[in-house]
Amino acid sequence: MPVTLLGTIADNQVNFTTVAWISRVNLKPPVLAVAISKKHYAPEGIRQTRTFSVNIPIEDLLTQTDYCGIAPGRNIDKSKVFDVFFWGA
């Protein structure tokens, strides 16, 4: 599987998590299946905004990607991990 980052906004805060399982399940309409444990912060953001991003990071971002997989989003602000701009919810 490719290393994948899932981006969400939870409680008006940018959050990223590393996802180990993602798969295309349909072409038309395009549908992805993403496996995320309910105990993580990302599902909460998806429920709040009904949206998320799927990102395939380049090798140069391996350290940041690994960090996003081990650092808990509920307790750590991951908005500065990558150079992204957040417009607000």
N, CA, C and O atoms as a printed pandas DataFrame, in Angstrom:
     atom_number atom_name residue_name chain_id  residue_number  x_coord  y_coord  z_coord
0              1         N          MET        A               1    0.837   -1.179    0.000
1              2        CA          MET        A               1    0.000    0.000    0.000
2              3         C          MET        A               1    0.888    1.250    0.000
3              4         O          MET        A               1    1.967    1.248    0.593
4              5         N          PRO        A               2    0.438    2.300   -0.655
5              6        CA          PRO        A               2    1.214    3.539   -0.560
6              7         C          PRO        A               2    1.003    4.182    0.810
7              8         O          PRO        A               2   -0.024    3.973    1.457
8              9         N          VAL        A               3    1.979    4.959    1.236
9             10        CA          VAL        A               3    1.809    5.748    2.453
10            11         C          VAL        A               3    0.816    6.847    2.124
11            12         O          VAL        A               3    0.983    7.564    1.137
12            13         N          THR        A               4   -0.202    6.983    2.934
13            14        CA          THR        A               4   -1.273    7.930    2.660
14            15         C          THR        A               4   -1.532    8.795    3.884
15            16         O          THR        A               4   -1.520    8.306    5.014
16            17         N          LEU        A               5   -1.765   10.072    3.655
17            18        CA          LEU        A               5   -2.161   10.987    4.716
18            19         C          LEU        A               5   -3.615   11.367    4.514
19            20         O          LEU        A               5   -4.041   11.686    3.404
20            21         N          LEU        A               6   -4.358   11.329    5.580
21            22        CA          LEU        A               6   -5.741   11.760    5.541
22            23         C          LEU        A               6   -5.810   13.091    6.281
23            24         O          LEU        A               6   -5.364   13.195    7.424
24            25         N          GLY        A               7   -6.363   14.095    5.640
25            26        CA          GLY        A               7   -6.497   15.411    6.253
26            27         C          GLY        A               7   -7.943   15.677    6.635
27            28         O          GLY        A               7   -8.863   15.396    5.867
28            29         N          THR        A               8   -8.133   16.223    7.833
29            30        CA          THR        A               8   -9.468   16.584    8.300
30            31         C          THR        A               8   -9.390   17.914    9.036
31            32         O          THR        A               8   -8.307   18.433    9.308
32            33         N          ILE        A               9  -10.543   18.443    9.347
33            34        CA          ILE        A               9  -10.649   19.599   10.240
34            35         C          ILE        A               9  -11.562   19.162   11.373
35            36         O          ILE        A               9  -12.743   18.880   11.168
36            37         N          ALA        A              10  -10.999   19.112   12.563
37            38        CA          ALA        A              10  -11.764   18.703   13.742
38            39         C          ALA        A              10  -11.718   19.830   14.758
39            40         O          ALA        A              10  -10.648   20.339   15.092
40            41         N          ASP        A              11  -12.880   20.213   15.241
41            42        CA          ASP        A              11  -12.971   21.319   16.201
42            43         C          ASP        A              11  -12.264   22.560   15.667
43            44         O          ASP        A              11  -11.555   23.250   16.400
44            45         N          ASN        A              12  -12.469   22.835   14.368
45            46        CA          ASN        A              12  -11.919   24.005   13.679
46            47         C          ASN        A              12  -10.388   24.014   13.673
47            48         O          ASN        A              12   -9.769   25.078   13.654
48            49         N          GLN        A              13   -9.786   22.829   13.690
49            50        CA          GLN        A              13   -8.328   22.693   13.698
50            51         C          GLN        A              13   -7.912   21.679   12.642
51            52         O          GLN        A              13   -8.506   20.606   12.539
52            53         N          VAL        A              14   -6.891   22.017   11.856
53            54        CA          VAL        A              14   -6.370   21.107   10.844
54            55         C          VAL        A              14   -5.765   19.885   11.528
55            56         O          VAL        A              14   -5.061   20.011   12.529
56            57         N          ASN        A              15   -6.041   18.713   10.986
57            58        CA          ASN        A              15   -5.499   17.480   11.533
58            59         C          ASN        A              15   -5.101   16.558   10.385
59            60         O          ASN        A              15   -5.810   16.461    9.383
60            61         N          PHE        A              16   -3.971   15.888   10.536
61            62        CA          PHE        A              16   -3.519   14.882    9.577
62            63         C          PHE        A              16   -3.277   13.586   10.321
63            64         O          PHE        A              16   -2.836   13.593   11.470
64            65         N          THR        A              17   -3.565   12.477    9.669
65            66        CA          THR        A              17   -3.224   11.175   10.222
66            67         C          THR        A              17   -2.730   10.274    9.100
67            68         O          THR        A              17   -3.219   10.339    7.972
68            69         N          THR        A              18   -1.768    9.444    9.417
69            70        CA          THR        A              18   -1.251    8.489    8.452
70            71         C          THR        A              18   -2.213    7.312    8.379
71            72         O          THR        A              18   -2.620    6.769    9.406
72            73         N          VAL        A              19   -2.572    6.922    7.167
73            74        CA          VAL        A              19   -3.536    5.838    6.963
74            75         C          VAL        A              19   -2.813    4.663    6.304
75            76         O          VAL        A              19   -2.108    4.826    5.307
76            77         N          ALA        A              20   -3.003    3.485    6.880
77            78        CA          ALA        A              20   -2.328    2.295    6.372
78            79         C          ALA        A              20   -3.153    1.554    5.324
79            80         O          ALA        A              20   -2.604    0.768    4.551
80            81         N          TRP        A              21   -4.469    1.792    5.288
81            82        CA          TRP        A              21   -5.298    1.028    4.360
82            83         C          TRP        A              21   -6.239    1.971    3.613
83            84         O          TRP        A              21   -7.079    2.640    4.214
84            85         N          ILE        A              22   -6.079    2.007    2.292
85            86        CA          ILE        A              22   -6.948    2.798    1.420
86            87         C          ILE        A              22   -7.062    2.050    0.100
87            88         O          ILE        A              22   -6.095    1.451   -0.372
88            89         N          SER        A              23   -8.248    2.090   -0.490
89            90        CA          SER        A              23   -8.446    1.355   -1.733
90            91         C          SER        A              23   -9.534    2.017   -2.573
91            92         O          SER        A              23  -10.502    2.557   -2.036
92            93         N          ARG        A              24   -9.370    1.972   -3.875
93            94        CA          ARG        A              24  -10.437    2.408   -4.777
94            95         C          ARG        A              24  -11.454    1.280   -4.835
95            96         O          ARG        A              24  -11.094    0.122   -5.045
96            97         N          VAL        A              25  -12.721    1.616   -4.650
97            98        CA          VAL        A              25  -13.762    0.601   -4.697
98            99         C          VAL        A              25  -14.727    0.791   -5.861
99           100         O          VAL        A              25  -15.510   -0.106   -6.174
100          101         N          ASN        A              26  -14.673    1.957   -6.503
101          102        CA          ASN        A              26  -15.553    2.191   -7.648
102          103         C          ASN        A              26  -14.948    3.276   -8.524
103          104         O          ASN        A              26  -14.323    4.215   -8.029
104          105         N          LEU        A              27  -15.142    3.134   -9.845
105          106        CA          LEU        A              27  -14.625    4.119  -10.784
106          107         C          LEU        A              27  -15.643    5.219  -11.073
107          108         O          LEU        A              27  -15.316    6.405  -11.014
108          109         N          LYS        A              28  -16.879    4.825  -11.385
109          110        CA          LYS        A              28  -17.940    5.794  -11.685
110          111         C          LYS        A              28  -19.158    5.468  -10.847
111          112         O          LYS        A              28  -19.816    4.461  -11.110
112          113         N          PRO        A              29  -19.484    6.257   -9.868
113          114        CA          PRO        A              29  -18.750    7.444   -9.426
114          115         C          PRO        A              29  -17.486    7.043   -8.668
115          116         O          PRO        A              29  -17.402    5.933   -8.141
116          117         N          PRO        A              30  -16.507    7.941   -8.613
117          118        CA          PRO        A              30  -15.271    7.599   -7.904
118          119         C          PRO        A              30  -15.522    7.448   -6.402
119          120         O          PRO        A              30  -16.070    8.342   -5.759
120          121         N          VAL        A              31  -15.111    6.301   -5.857
121          122        CA          VAL        A              31  -15.314    6.004   -4.440
122          123         C          VAL        A              31  -14.038    5.372   -3.885
123          124         O          VAL        A              31  -13.465    4.465   -4.488
124          125         N          LEU        A              32  -13.609    5.863   -2.736
125          126        CA          LEU        A              32  -12.469    5.292   -2.025
126          127         C          LEU        A              32  -12.950    4.697   -0.713
127          128         O          LEU        A              32  -13.896    5.197   -0.104
128          129         N          ALA        A              33  -12.300    3.636   -0.285
129          130        CA          ALA        A              33  -12.530    3.078    1.047
130          131         C          ALA        A              33  -11.283    3.377    1.869
131          132         O          ALA        A              33  -10.164    3.103    1.437
132          133         N          VAL        A              34  -11.484    3.940    3.051
133          134        CA          VAL        A              34  -10.386    4.278    3.940
134          135         C          VAL        A              34  -10.691    3.666    5.306
135          136         O          VAL        A              34  -11.769    3.878    5.860
136          137         N          ALA        A              35   -9.749    2.915    5.838
137          138        CA          ALA        A              35   -9.939    2.289    7.144
138          139         C          ALA        A              35   -9.259    3.131    8.217
139          140         O          ALA        A              35   -8.045    3.330    8.193
140          141         N          ILE        A              36  -10.068    3.626    9.165
141          142        CA          ILE        A              36   -9.570    4.450   10.273
142          143         C          ILE        A              36  -10.238    3.968   11.546
143          144         O          ILE        A              36  -11.454    3.783   11.587
144          145         N          SER        A              37   -9.455    3.768   12.567
145          146        CA          SER        A              37  -10.010    3.351   13.850
146          147         C          SER        A              37  -10.889    4.448   14.441
147          148         O          SER        A              37  -10.559    5.630   14.348
148          149         N          LYS        A              38  -11.995    4.062   15.043
149          150        CA          LYS        A              38  -12.910    5.020   15.673
150          151         C          LYS        A              38  -12.260    5.776   16.815
151          152         O          LYS        A              38  -12.705    6.871   17.157
152          153         N          LYS        A              39  -11.217    5.218   17.413
153          154        CA          LYS        A              39  -10.585    5.865   18.555
154          155         C          LYS        A              39   -9.685    7.035   18.153
155          156         O          LYS        A              39   -9.250    7.804   19.010
156          157         N          HIS        A              40   -9.405    7.173   16.853
157          158        CA          HIS        A              40   -8.576    8.288   16.386
158          159         C          HIS        A              40   -9.411    9.558   16.247
159          160         O          HIS        A              40  -10.641    9.516   16.273
160          161         N          TYR        A              41   -8.725   10.677   16.100
161          162        CA          TYR        A              41   -9.365   11.995   16.010
162          163         C          TYR        A              41   -9.955   12.257   14.624
163          164         O          TYR        A              41  -10.926   13.004   14.501
164          165         N          ALA        A              42   -9.386   11.658   13.589
165          166        CA          ALA        A              42   -9.833   11.906   12.212
166          167         C          ALA        A              42  -11.315   11.615   11.979
167          168         O          ALA        A              42  -11.984   12.435   11.351
168          169         N          PRO        A              43  -11.866   10.490   12.451
169          170        CA          PRO        A              43  -13.289   10.247   12.222
170          171         C          PRO        A              43  -14.185   11.337   12.827
171          172         O          PRO        A              43  -15.251   11.640   12.292
172          173         N          GLU        A              44  -13.748   11.915   13.930
173          174        CA          GLU        A              44  -14.514   13.004   14.536
174          175         C          GLU        A              44  -14.569   14.206   13.592
175          176         O          GLU        A              44  -15.623   14.822   13.433
176          177         N          GLY        A              45  -13.444   14.539   12.970
177          178        CA          GLY        A              45  -13.414   15.635   12.003
178          179         C          GLY        A              45  -14.270   15.344   10.782
179          180         O          GLY        A              45  -14.947   16.233   10.266
180          181         N          ILE        A              46  -14.241   14.106   10.322
181          182        CA          ILE        A              46  -15.070   13.727    9.167
182          183         C          ILE        A              46  -16.550   13.861    9.518
183          184         O          ILE        A              46  -17.336   14.343    8.702
184          185         N          ARG        A              47  -16.933   13.447   10.705
185          186        CA          ARG        A              47  -18.336   13.594   11.127
186          187         C          ARG        A              47  -18.731   15.071   11.223
187          188         O          ARG        A              47  -19.844   15.439   10.848
188          189         N          GLN        A              48  -17.833   15.907   11.718
189          190        CA          GLN        A              48  -18.148   17.329   11.895
190          191         C          GLN        A              48  -18.293   18.058   10.563
191          192         O          GLN        A              48  -19.224   18.845   10.395
192          193         N          THR        A              49  -17.389   17.811    9.614
193          194        CA          THR        A              49  -17.377   18.578    8.363
194          195         C          THR        A              49  -17.895   17.803    7.162
195          196         O          THR        A              49  -18.159   18.386    6.111
196          197         N          ARG        A              50  -18.044   16.477    7.316
197          198        CA          ARG        A              50  -18.477   15.595    6.233
198          199         C          ARG        A              50  -17.542   15.687    5.025
199          200         O          ARG        A              50  -17.968   15.556    3.877
200          201         N          THR        A              51  -16.247   15.919    5.314
201          202        CA          THR        A              51  -15.253   15.998    4.250
202          203         C          THR        A              51  -13.878   15.614    4.788
203          204         O          THR        A              51  -13.623   15.688    5.990
204          205         N          PHE        A              52  -13.005   15.205    3.881
205          206        CA          PHE        A              52  -11.616   14.912    4.223
206          207         C          PHE        A              52  -10.801   14.920    2.942
207          208         O          PHE        A              52  -11.356   14.885    1.844
208          209         N          SER        A              53   -9.494   14.966    3.085
209          210        CA          SER        A              53   -8.612   14.885    1.915
210          211         C          SER        A              53   -7.771   13.628    2.001
211          212         O          SER        A              53   -7.456   13.149    3.090
212          213         N          VAL        A              54   -7.411   13.101    0.844
213          214        CA          VAL        A              54   -6.506   11.959    0.753
214          215         C          VAL        A              54   -5.260   12.465    0.037
215          216         O          VAL        A              54   -5.344   13.030   -1.054
216          217         N          ASN        A              55   -4.111   12.258    0.661
217          218        CA          ASN        A              55   -2.863   12.818    0.158
218          219         C          ASN        A              55   -1.797   11.735    0.075
219          220         O          ASN        A              55   -1.645   10.933    0.996
220          221         N          ILE        A              56   -1.065   11.715   -1.023
221          222        CA          ILE        A              56    0.042   10.790   -1.203
222          223         C          ILE        A              56    1.322   11.637   -1.095
223          224         O          ILE        A              56    1.676   12.340   -2.041
224          225         N          PRO        A              57    2.007   11.574    0.041
225          226        CA          PRO        A              57    3.184   12.427    0.225
226          227         C          PRO        A              57    4.402   11.924   -0.549
227          228         O          PRO        A              57    4.544   10.730   -0.809
228          229         N          ILE        A              58    5.271   12.861   -0.909
229          230        CA          ILE        A              58    6.526   12.480   -1.560
230          231         C          ILE        A              58    7.510   11.989   -0.497
231          232         O          ILE        A              58    7.309   12.205    0.698
232          233         N          GLU        A              59    8.558   11.337   -0.943
233          234        CA          GLU        A              59    9.534   10.745   -0.029
234          235         C          GLU        A              59   10.157   11.783    0.907
235          236         O          GLU        A              59   10.482   11.464    2.051
236          237         N          ASP        A              60   10.324   13.007    0.441
237          238        CA          ASP        A              60   10.913   14.067    1.267
238          239         C          ASP        A              60   10.073   14.380    2.503
239          240         O          ASP        A              60   10.581   14.982    3.449
240          241         N          LEU        A              61    8.808   13.988    2.515
241          242        CA          LEU        A              61    7.911   14.263    3.639
242          243         C          LEU        A              61    7.739   13.051    4.550
243          244         O          LEU        A              61    6.803   13.005    5.349
244          245         N          LEU        A              62    8.634   12.072    4.438
245          246        CA          LEU        A              62    8.512   10.844    5.218
246          247         C          LEU        A              62    8.530   11.101    6.728
247          248         O          LEU        A              62    7.734   10.508    7.455
248          249         N          THR        A              63    9.405   11.956    7.205
249          250        CA          THR        A              63    9.486   12.236    8.651
250          251         C          THR        A              63    8.195   12.861    9.163
251          252         O          THR        A              63    7.675   12.445   10.199
252          253         N          GLN        A              64    7.671   13.856    8.448
253          254        CA          GLN        A              64    6.426   14.498    8.860
254          255         C          GLN        A              64    5.246   13.533    8.790
255          256         O          GLN        A              64    4.364   13.551    9.649
256          257         N          THR        A              65    5.241   12.691    7.757
257          258        CA          THR        A              65    4.168   11.710    7.595
258          259         C          THR        A              65    4.178   10.705    8.737
259          260         O          THR        A              65    3.126   10.361    9.275
260          261         N          ASP        A              66    5.357   10.238    9.104
261          262        CA          ASP        A              66    5.480    9.314   10.229
262          263         C          ASP        A              66    5.006    9.980   11.519
263          264         O          ASP        A              66    4.290    9.361   12.307
264          265         N          TYR        A              67    5.394   11.217   11.737
265          266        CA          TYR        A              67    4.969   11.963   12.920
266          267         C          TYR        A              67    3.447   12.037   13.012
267          268         O          TYR        A              67    2.880   11.860   14.091
268          269         N          CYS        A              68    2.789   12.295   11.895
269          270        CA          CYS        A              68    1.326   12.402   11.889
270          271         C          CYS        A              68    0.657   11.073   12.238
271          272         O          CYS        A              68   -0.490   11.052   12.682
272          273         N          GLY        A              69    1.365    9.974   12.040
273          274        CA          GLY        A              69    0.812    8.668   12.372
274          275         C          GLY        A              69    0.967    8.293   13.836
275          276         O          GLY        A              69    0.246    7.428   14.334
276          277         N          ILE        A              70    1.907    8.940   14.538
277          278        CA          ILE        A              70    2.136    8.573   15.940
278          279         C          ILE        A              70    1.722    9.653   16.927
279          280         O          ILE        A              70    1.513    9.359   18.104
280          281         N          ALA        A              71    1.597   10.896   16.476
281          282        CA          ALA        A              71    1.218   12.003   17.368
282          283         C          ALA        A              71   -0.302   12.105   17.436
283          284         O          ALA        A              71   -0.953   12.176   16.394
284          285         N          PRO        A              72   -0.888   12.113   18.640
285          286        CA          PRO        A              72   -2.350   12.173   18.758
286          287         C          PRO        A              72   -2.902   13.563   18.410
287          288         O          PRO        A              72   -2.521   14.561   19.022
288          289         N          GLY        A              73   -3.792   13.615   17.433
289          290        CA          GLY        A              73   -4.370   14.876   16.982
290          291         C          GLY        A              73   -5.212   15.587   18.024
291          292         O          GLY        A              73   -5.362   16.807   17.966
292          293         N          ARG        A              74   -5.760   14.852   18.970
293          294        CA          ARG        A              74   -6.547   15.488   20.026
294          295         C          ARG        A              74   -5.682   16.372   20.915
295          296         O          ARG        A              74   -6.159   17.361   21.471
296          297         N          ASN        A              75   -4.400   16.009   21.046
297          298        CA          ASN        A              75   -3.516   16.694   21.985
298          299         C          ASN        A              75   -2.451   17.555   21.321
299          300         O          ASN        A              75   -1.830   18.388   21.982
300          301         N          ILE        A              76   -2.230   17.367   20.022
301          302        CA          ILE        A              76   -1.148   18.055   19.323
302          303         C          ILE        A              76   -1.702   18.762   18.091
303          304         O          ILE        A              76   -2.453   18.173   17.314
304          305         N          ASP        A              77   -1.327   20.029   17.918
305          306        CA          ASP        A              77   -1.734   20.798   16.749
306          307         C          ASP        A              77   -0.830   20.426   15.576
307          308         O          ASP        A              77    0.350   20.778   15.560
308          309         N          LYS        A              78   -1.380   19.723   14.604
309          310        CA          LYS        A              78   -0.610   19.286   13.443
310          311         C          LYS        A              78   -0.718   20.253   12.264
311          312         O          LYS        A              78   -0.250   19.949   11.166
312          313         N          SER        A              79   -1.331   21.413   12.487
313          314        CA          SER        A              79   -1.544   22.353   11.386
314          315         C          SER        A              79   -0.245   22.933   10.839
315          316         O          SER        A              79   -0.223   23.406    9.702
316          317         N          LYS        A              80    0.823   22.911   11.603
317          318        CA          LYS        A              80    2.097   23.472   11.149
318          319         C          LYS        A              80    3.067   22.407   10.631
319          320         O          LYS        A              80    4.188   22.732   10.242
320          321         N          VAL        A              81    2.646   21.144   10.623
321          322        CA          VAL        A              81    3.530   20.063   10.173
322          323         C          VAL        A              81    3.852   20.214    8.687
323          324         O          VAL        A              81    4.989   19.993    8.269
324          325         N          PHE        A              82    2.856   20.588    7.897
325          326        CA          PHE        A              82    3.026   20.790    6.466
326          327         C          PHE        A              82    2.710   22.244    6.146
327          328         O          PHE        A              82    2.009   22.915    6.903
328          329         N          ASP        A              83    3.218   22.716    5.047
329          330        CA          ASP        A              83    2.979   24.091    4.626
330          331         C          ASP        A              83    1.623   24.170    3.920
331          332         O          ASP        A              83    1.544   24.132    2.692
332          333         N          VAL        A              84    0.547   24.283    4.730
333          334        CA          VAL        A              84   -0.805   24.378    4.187
334          335         C          VAL        A              84   -1.493   25.599    4.761
335          336         O          VAL        A              84   -1.147   26.079    5.840
336          337         N          PHE        A              85   -2.463   26.088    4.030
337          338        CA          PHE        A              85   -3.244   27.237    4.493
338          339         C          PHE        A              85   -4.665   26.778    4.761
339          340         O          PHE        A              85   -5.260   26.092    3.930
340          341         N          PHE        A              86   -5.204   27.138    5.884
341          342        CA          PHE        A              86   -6.549   26.733    6.297
342          343         C          PHE        A              86   -7.456   27.963    6.232
343          344         O          PHE        A              86   -7.205   28.960    6.908
344          345         N          TRP        A              87   -8.501   27.888    5.422
345          346        CA          TRP        A              87   -9.439   28.995    5.241
346          347         C          TRP        A              87  -10.453   29.095    6.349
347          348         O          TRP        A              87  -11.068   30.147    6.523
348          349         N          GLY        A              88  -10.650   28.025    7.111
349          350        CA          GLY        A              88  -11.659   28.018    8.175
350          351         C          GLY        A              88  -12.867   27.221    7.756
351          352         O          GLY        A              88  -13.161   27.071    6.570
352          353         N          ALA        A              89  -13.561   26.712    8.756
353          354        CA          ALA        A              89  -14.715   25.869    8.494
354          355         C          ALA        A              89  -15.971   26.693    8.329
355          356         O          ALA        A              89  -17.046   26.140    8.101
